Amino acid sequence: MLVVPPDAVDRNGHVNNVRYVEWMQDVAIRHSEISGGTAAMNSSGGTWVVRSHRIMYLSPAFSGDLVEVATWVAAFGRVKSFRRYRFTRIPDGRLLAQGETEWVFLDAHSGRPVTIPETVRSCFPVIEVAEP
């Protein structure tokens, strides 16, 4: 959960789109830390990088709004992970935005894509939910 800070609001009076990307990254990192994924990643000598973000904005958020941010892993490829997100305003349950990030697993030293180790995969149950 987060409370939209005043500095997240742009000249149009609602949350700037760049803030959603920041929040997506922040919640993904927190989820990875809580699930043990960060420790497993570090032990494997790997790291995640973003290949792409996709966001669909459905309703504006405003300063002071209480927003629930949900994230989950929707699929794994050999070197990729597809993580989804939902932003919902708590008081009225309105879906504000939803999105997806394609993450690529790299060898931290060479910077080249490598197969995601099972020790990392097993930290993230795959939750198949309809397209964002």
Residue pairs with C-beta under 8 A, 6 or more apart in sequence:
1 66
1 67
1 68
1 69
1 90
2 23
2 66
2 67
2 69
3 64
3 65
3 66
3 67
4 15
4 61
4 62
4 63
4 64
4 65
4 67
5 63
6 63
6 64
8 15
8 16
8 19
8 63
9 15
9 16
9 62
9 63
10 16
13 60
13 62
14 60
14 61
14 62
15 60
15 61
15 62
15 65
17 55
17 57
20 55
20 57
20 87
20 97
20 99
21 53
21 55
23 69
23 87
24 53
24 55
24 71
24 85
24 99
24 101
25 50
25 101
27 69
27 70
27 71
27 85
28 71
28 83
28 101
28 103
29 38
31 37
31 71
31 72
32 38
32 41
32 48
32 123
32 124
35 123
35 124
36 123
37 120
37 123
37 124
40 117
40 119
40 120
40 122
40 123
41 47
41 48
41 105
41 120
43 119
44 117
44 119
44 120
45 107
45 108
45 109
46 105
46 106
46 107
46 108
46 114
46 116
46 117
46 120
47 105
47 106
47 108
48 81
48 103
48 104
48 105
48 106
49 103
49 104
49 106
50 101
50 102
50 103
50 104
51 80
51 102
51 103
51 104
52 101
52 102
53 99
53 100
53 101
54 99
54 100
54 101
54 132
55 97
55 98
55 99
56 97
56 98
56 99
56 132
57 96
57 97
58 95
58 96
58 97
58 98
59 89
59 94
59 95
59 96
59 97
60 96
61 67
61 87
61 89
61 96
61 97
65 89
66 89
66 90
66 91
67 87
67 88
67 89
67 90
67 96
68 86
68 87
68 88
68 89
68 90
69 85
69 86
69 87
70 85
70 86
70 88
71 83
71 84
71 85
71 86
72 83
72 84
72 125
72 127
72 129
73 81
73 82
73 83
73 84
73 124
73 125
73 126
73 127
74 82
74 83
74 84
74 100
74 126
74 127
74 128
74 129
75 81
75 82
75 126
75 128
76 82
76 116
76 121
76 124
76 126
78 115
78 116
79 104
79 105
79 113
79 114
79 115
79 116
80 102
80 103
80 104
80 105
80 116
81 102
81 103
81 105
81 116
81 124
82 100
82 101
82 102
82 103
83 100
83 101
83 103
84 98
84 99
84 100
84 129
84 132
85 97
85 98
85 99
85 100
85 101
85 132
86 95
86 97
86 98
86 132
87 95
87 96
87 97
87 98
88 94
88 95
88 96
89 96
98 132
99 132
100 132
104 113
105 113
105 114
105 115
105 116
105 120
106 112
106 113
106 114
107 113
107 114
